[in-house]
Amino acid sequence: MLVLSLQQTTGYPTWRHDMKKETNFETSPLNTQDAKAEAATTLAPDATNGDKIKALRTAQHMSMAELARRASMSDRAIRYIESNQREPSVEAIQKIAVALGVTTDYFMDEATFQQELNDDLFYADVRKKYGSRGVAQAKKIKEQTTALFAGGELSEEDQAAFIKEMEALFLDAKADAKKFTPKKYLR
């Protein structure tokens, strides 16, 4: 809770953070199961991760600042995620899940979680090697590849194998193109 107080040395008003007023989750009367049940009643069937995080946080009587502190994230990041201005990364979901006392399955199923984690690792590798432009190209190729499966004739395993192969082809093509790039354009 923010409290306005007068600074004794200058007499100017200042804001300070009063930790005594915040809810301590360890002594909170709600346990995680009760909080999950309460949060579930307020959620729509098509709730986003931001909606789920906000509902669970409010069910546990936790402030955004407290969640940010427990998840080792900034207040702004939590605010953007809860207002659906930003989709949380896999790492952020892991931190928030631990801070809220739930598993990552609350936000997404295990298969989706592993796929998102693999995508994050792939994009991090591409960013390190080829920069943000390479990441944009990789995302575009992945979107187009995923659009091919709209008919749904391939099994999940075959789709995953096809996408993996497309990622490998992308990296090979970028490596081949780098061979023919003049040195003055390389980093």
Phi, psi and omega in degrees: 000133178274136182232133177274128179220160177270132178285130187291326184284320184252339182083001179277147177289141178224158176259137175228157182264118181265103184287339184293333185278344184282153180287132175265117186297325182296329180257004180294143182291338181274132171266176186297320181296317178296319180295319178297319180295317179295319179294322182295329180289336182267352185268143173280158180300331181260032183295141177275172177299322178299318178296319180295317180297313181298316181297317181291321179296314180291327177294332178268007180055045182248138177279165176298321181297319179294317177297317179299318180295315181292328182270000183055047178232168178278156177301320181298318180298316179296317180299315179296320180293314182293330180270008178061027174276340180218137177276129183291144175285171179297319179298318179295319178298320179297314181296315181293321179299316178296316181296327180269354178077030177235171175269167178293342177298336177298326183265327179201155180288167186299319181295316178296319179300313180296320179296316178297319179297315178297319178297315179300318179295318179297313181294326176295319177296316179296318180298319180295320183276320191234001176081186184291331177295319177296322178295317179299319178295317180296318179296321179296316179297319180295318178298316180294322179294318179296325179296334178297333184271009183302329178290334176075032182270344178263149176288165180301319181295318179293322177296315179297319179295319180296316179295319177301317180295321178295321177297317178296319177297320178300312180296321177296316180296319178295320179294318178295319180295328180294330179298326185261005178275130177301147185300329183293341179266352179278154179284000000 
